[in-house]
Amino acid sequence: MESEKKVEKKILKEEHLDYLIELWLKYHNETAVEIKKTYVA
C-alpha cells in the first residue's frame, strides 16, 4: 500500500510539471507575440 501511494504522488508530480510547462509555454508565446507587435508597430 505504501509504495502505491508513492507511485501515485510521482505521477501527480509529473502531471503537475507538464501543466506548469504548458502554462509557461503559453505565457511565453503570448509574451513573444506582444513583443513582436510592439517591435514591429
Backbone as ProteinMPNN parsed JSONL, in Angstrom:
{"seq_chain_A": "MESEKKVEKKILKEEHLDYLIELWLKYHNETAVEIKKTYVA", "coords_chain_A": {"N_chain_A": [[0.836, -1.203, 0.0], [1.943, 1.223, 0.774], [3.932, 1.787, -1.178], [2.362, 2.106, -3.415], [1.107, 4.538, -2.969], [3.287, 6.252, -3.144], [3.988, 5.982, -5.831], [1.704, 7.042, -6.977], [1.908, 9.685, -6.113], [4.22, 10.45, -7.455], [3.384, 10.323, -10.111], [1.409, 12.291, -10.057], [3.027, 14.494, -9.537], [4.533, 14.624, -11.895], [2.542, 15.113, -13.78], [1.75, 17.588, -12.901], [4.038, 19.057, -13.409], [4.104, 18.91, -16.208], [1.839, 20.418, -16.708], [2.614, 22.895, -15.673], [4.735, 23.496, -17.388], [3.361, 23.646, -19.798], [1.702, 25.846, -19.267], [3.689, 27.801, -18.93], [4.851, 27.834, -21.469], [2.689, 28.699, -22.974], [2.29, 31.239, -21.885], [4.768, 32.329, -22.469], [4.744, 32.283, -25.261], [2.638, 34.059, -25.782], [3.706, 36.368, -24.713], [5.896, 36.709, -26.377], [4.583, 37.208, -28.778], [3.33, 39.622, -28.142], [5.593, 41.244, -27.761], [6.672, 41.176, -30.328], [4.613, 42.461, -31.752], [4.749, 45.018, -30.591], [7.329, 45.677, -31.281], [7.338, 45.577, -34.067], [5.315, 47.392, -34.734]], "CA_chain_A": [[0.0, 0.0, 0.0], [2.825, 2.387, 0.901], [4.591, 2.089, -2.451], [1.333, 2.582, -4.347], [0.925, 5.968, -2.704], [4.47, 6.939, -3.667], [3.857, 5.997, -7.293], [0.628, 7.985, -7.267], [2.457, 11.023, -5.903], [5.177, 10.711, -8.53], [2.597, 10.598, -11.317], [0.808, 13.61, -9.857], [4.094, 15.477, -9.668], [4.889, 14.739, -13.307], [1.434, 15.784, -14.466], [1.805, 18.985, -12.477], [5.156, 19.643, -14.157], [3.634, 19.079, -17.585], [0.888, 21.524, -16.68], [3.39, 24.124, -15.487], [5.481, 23.751, -18.625], [2.361, 24.082, -20.779], [1.345, 27.213, -18.892], [4.837, 28.664, -19.189], [4.989, 27.974, -22.922], [1.578, 29.525, -23.429], [2.606, 32.602, -21.453], [5.957, 32.739, -23.209], [4.327, 32.555, -26.636], [1.836, 35.284, -25.781], [4.636, 37.465, -24.46], [6.676, 36.87, -27.604], [3.691, 37.842, -29.749], [3.184, 41.017, -27.71], [6.864, 41.927, -28.03], [6.752, 41.327, -31.79], [3.658, 43.515, -32.121], [5.31, 46.291, -30.145], [8.573, 45.904, -32.012], [7.031, 45.826, -35.483], [4.454, 48.571, -34.817]], "C_chain_A": [[0.877, 1.263, 0.0], [3.44, 2.782, -0.441], [3.591, 2.591, -3.487], [1.131, 4.085, -4.196], [2.085, 6.771, -3.29], [4.381, 7.069, -5.182], [2.817, 7.027, -7.705], [1.141, 9.421, -7.161], [3.389, 11.399, -7.042], [4.43, 11.077, -9.809], [1.968, 11.983, -11.223], [1.837, 14.705, -10.068], [4.415, 15.703, -11.138], [3.792, 15.435, -14.096], [1.438, 17.266, -14.142], [2.908, 19.715, -13.24], [4.743, 19.903, -15.597], [2.716, 20.287, -17.683], [1.622, 22.854, -16.552], [4.139, 24.494, -16.757], [4.538, 24.272, -19.695], [1.974, 25.535, -20.531], [2.456, 28.178, -19.26], [4.983, 28.909, -20.685], [3.905, 28.879, -23.477], [1.873, 30.991, -23.11], [3.761, 33.159, -22.27], [5.59, 33.106, -24.645], [3.543, 33.853, -26.722], [2.726, 36.497, -25.582], [5.44, 37.75, -25.721], [5.843, 37.574, -28.666], [3.531, 39.321, -29.413], [4.438, 41.813, -28.037], [6.997, 42.174, -29.529], [5.843, 42.454, -32.25], [4.241, 44.882, -31.791], [6.514, 46.658, -31.001], [8.301, 46.292, -33.458], [6.257, 47.127, -35.636], [5.134, 49.843, -34.365]], "O_chain_A": [[0.58, 2.238, -0.69], [3.467, 3.96, -0.798], [3.935, 3.409, -4.34], [1.001, 4.808, -5.184], [1.881, 7.842, -3.863], [4.662, 8.127, -5.744], [3.016, 7.785, -8.654], [0.846, 10.263, -8.01], [3.357, 12.526, -7.537], [4.798, 12.024, -10.504], [1.99, 12.752, -12.184], [1.554, 15.722, -10.701], [4.554, 16.845, -11.578], [4.072, 16.25, -14.975], [1.164, 18.101, -15.005], [2.728, 20.857, -13.664], [4.997, 20.976, -16.143], [2.807, 21.079, -18.621], [1.292, 23.823, -17.237], [4.173, 25.659, -17.154], [4.862, 25.217, -20.414], [1.922, 26.346, -21.456], [2.207, 29.24, -19.83], [5.209, 30.038, -21.122], [4.162, 29.719, -24.34], [1.722, 31.866, -23.962], [3.735, 34.311, -22.705], [6.062, 34.11, -25.179], [3.759, 34.656, -27.63], [2.522, 37.535, -26.211], [5.639, 38.909, -26.085], [6.348, 38.445, -29.375], [3.59, 40.173, -30.3], [4.351, 42.935, -28.536], [7.391, 43.262, -29.949], [6.249, 43.303, -33.043], [4.225, 45.791, -32.621], [6.686, 47.812, -31.392], [8.928, 47.198, -34.008], [6.512, 47.889, -36.568], [4.521, 50.911, -34.384]]}, "name": "protein", "num_of_chains": 1, "seq": "MESEKKVEKKILKEEHLDYLIELWLKYHNETAVEIKKTYVA"}
